[in-house]
Amino acid sequence: MSLTKNESVDGTTLTIQIKGKFDFNLVQSFRQAYAQMSEKTVKVIIDLRETDYMDSSALGMLLNMKKTIDSQVKTIEISNCQPQLRKILQISRFDKKFDIS
């Protein structure tokens, strides 16, 4: 499991990509990934294309992130969800809080 973050060249988009398991072991690194984002950032993308597992602590991390940065950014998108992760997000009604693609 690992986490990488990338900013777009113009600094307006922050992408956080999670590989493997999205669980309690990523709490610190996930928080650090968005804690020092650019003031120009208007969009945050959580890329789950290589994520194969997500637990309740991951849902909590997403909610904490939203609460922390919601006033700074226009869009928080969860992208490239595997079908099983999309189902977890829908059951948890995260599709009402985040853009999911």
Buried (B, 14 or more C-beta within 10 A) or exposed (E): BEBEBEBBEEEBBBBBBBBBBBBEEBBEBBEEBBEEBBEEBBBBBBBBEBBBBBEEBBBEBBBBBBEEBEEEBEEBBBBBBBEEBBEBBEEBEBEEBBEBE
